[in-house]
Amino acid sequence: MQQLMWFRNDLRIHDNTALHAALQAGPTVAVFIISPAQWLSHHDAACKIDFILRNLVELEHSLRTLNVPLLIRYADYWHQIPQVLTQVCQELNISAVQVNTEYGIYESQRDIAVGTDLVDQGILFHSHLDRILFKPGTVLTQSGTYFKVFSQFRKVCYQYLYEQLPQCIDTPRPQAALALESDAIPTEVAGFASIDTARQALWPAGEKVAQQRLDVFAKSTISAYDEQRDLPAKAGTSQISSYLVSGVVSIRQCLHAALSANQGEFATGNTGVVTWVSELLWREFYVHILVGYPHVSRHRAFKPDTEAVAWRDAPKELLAWQEGRTGFPIIDAAMRQLLATGWMHNRLRMIVAMFLTKNLLIDWREGERFFMQHLIDGCLAANNGGWQWSASTGTDASPYFRIFNPISQSKRFDPNGDFIRRWVPELKHLSAKEIHQPKLLSGLFGTADYPKPLVDLSATRQRAIAAFKELNGASTT
């Protein structure tokens, strides 16, 4: 029974459910399908596509140790994939296609179309739980609905983890060599800008690097994660999100790395470990939201009444935010970090998102799109969930009247201004007290080359609260 392993966002050979199933079932060939137009329509970042291509190179090397050739095929849009896969299956006399399940409306529609087409051709289509810990539809409220509150969702997840902890899957043994060569991996994809080597060096490709980062984090950083994770000037986070999104490391590997640092416990014990596991479950929660409430995949607010918020059309202010020219140092430093590296510290993601949606009162969808266009770890579920949380339009979101003050946040989480000096060098001469509010300076010690604040924080805060108060119903609270 010749098998076809269709790789998507699971670019690894270790702890890969579908790959293991394929090699258990029979001789296996792997395929990856490049879809430039579809990726562009989903606003995937050039650095993310570059990261995928570089990881495909490493994946091909790893698959070679298993004697599994990797084919590269092209389908501009996903609706063309059934035809492409059918052709591959016919050419290679494939009996079954193995995949790891992906979530979201368009991913589900794609896979249903592929499965239907293959079955019509007499080819089996097997989809496996792999990218998340729990199958959507199994973590439900007592009334049988998907959770809307994270703490309640997490409580049930804890119960399931105590009952049966998901285990990592053994790496498959090499199969007998096949008379088929792997295809060359392209270095670029049409429509996406090339990425310079300096930025690539920030995110080396391959399972080995991903596992090394995870191991270092689990052994030396995770114990202080709850204390360090909100400080952008410190290396207090794992920085493996890009590897997790592209499937170079698995969620199970992350969970077990955390457990190894806390005597096998995930809900009690070391607070750093407990906090990080909770963050993993936040990612899980947002995937379940995609499935249970599919309208969020269609650029709609989770809370329908918040569609009526009177968002402002302010292109100049939006551009200033995008380019890091707002006059608020912590905002500008964060946006410049994103533009330069393809990544932004999680605390800063919340600060800049709340500034855009509350102080500028600009539609959260503008920010969601911009982040996806620049993040190497861009993920629909997490990105949408985070933006709707900040905008007070999402599930279990921040209350509309809770609005971060970027100056207060800056003083609290970058007290010495080290992060600001790194990314806003025109302010590096300022003291720790001055750097958070350079507008207070004037004359010889001023900052003529740094913009004045884009808005008045107090006035815009009141404007945002008023805009949400105008909505009907009490769900905005």
C-alpha positions, 0 to 999 in steps of 0.5 A: 500500500504505497503512501503519500505523506502530505506535509503542511505546517508540520515540517519535522520527522520526530513526533509526527503523527501522519508521517509515522502512520504512513511509514507504518502502512507502507512505502512512503513518498512525501510531498509539499505544495507551494501555493503563492496566491493562497499565501498572499491572500492570507497575508502571510509574511515574506519572512514566514515563507522564507522560513518555510522554504529553509525548513523544507531544505532541512526536512528533505535532509531529515527525510533522506535518513528515512529513505523518504523522497520529498516532492515539491508541487505547485498549486497557486490556490488551494482549490487547485490542490485536489487535481495536483494531488490526484495526479501525483497519486496516479503517477506513483500508484498511491493507495492512501494520503496521510495528513495532520489535521489543520483548522480554520474554515479554508483549511477544512474546506480544502481538506474536504475537497481533497478527501472527496476527490481522492475517495472518488479515485479509490484513494484513502485519505487519513487525517490525524490529530497532531497540531493540538492536544485535544480534538475540537469538540472534545473539550466542551461545556456541560451543555455541550458547547465550545468554551468562551472563557479560557479559565474554564477551558483550561480547567477541563484541559487539566482534567484530561491531561491528568487522565491521559497525557498525550505522548510523543510518537517514536521516530519512524525507522528508515524504509527500504530505499525507493527508486525516486529522487527528491525535488529541488527546494526553491529559495524564493516564491513569486510575490514574496520579497527575499529575506536578507541573511542577517534576518535569516540568522535570527531564525535558523531552520531545522528540527535540531535548532528548534529542539536546542532552543526548547531544551535551553529554555526548559533547562535554564529559563522556564523556571523564571518565565512568570517573572521574566516573560513581560520584560522585552529587554530580557530573554525571558521567553522561549522564542520558539513560536515560529518553529511551533507555527510551522510545525518544526517542533510539536506541541507535545514536545513543548509540553513534555519539555515543560513537564521535565522541568517541573517533576511531571506537573503542569498545574502546580509546582514551579510557577514559571512552568505552570504559566508557560503551559497555560500559554500553550493552552491559550494557543489551544483555546484559540484553535478550538474557537476557530472550529467552534465559532467559524465566523472568526475565520471570516474576519468577523468579530467574535462578539457580533454587537462589536461589529457596530463599533465606530472605527475611525478611518485614519490612514496617516495615524495607521501609517505612523503606527505601522512605521513606529512613528507614534511619539510613544517610545515603547510603541515605536520600539515594538513596531520597529522590532517587528519590521526588523526581525519578523517577531514581537515580544508578546507583552508588546503585541498587547500594548501596540494592539490596544493602542491601535484599537483604543487610542487610535480607534482603528479597526482591529482587522487593520492590525491583524492584517499588518501583523500577519504580513510581517510575523514569522510566527503568523498564525490565524488562530493566535493572531486573531485571538490576540487582536480581538482580545485587545480590541475587546471584540473577542472571546474572554477579551479584555473589558473595553474600559481596560485600556493600557497606558503605553507610558505606564506599561513602558515604565513597568516593563522596560524600567531602564529603557534598555529595549527602547534604546535598542530599537529607537536609537535617537532616544538612547542618550536619555535617562531611564526617567526621561526615555518613556516621555521624551515630549517633556524635554525641550531645548538643548536636551530635547529630541528634535528628531523624534516625533511628538505624541500622535494623540492625547492618551487621556482624551483618546481613552475617553473616546474609546470608552464612549464608542463602546458604551454606545453599543447595545447590550451588556456583552462589551463589559 
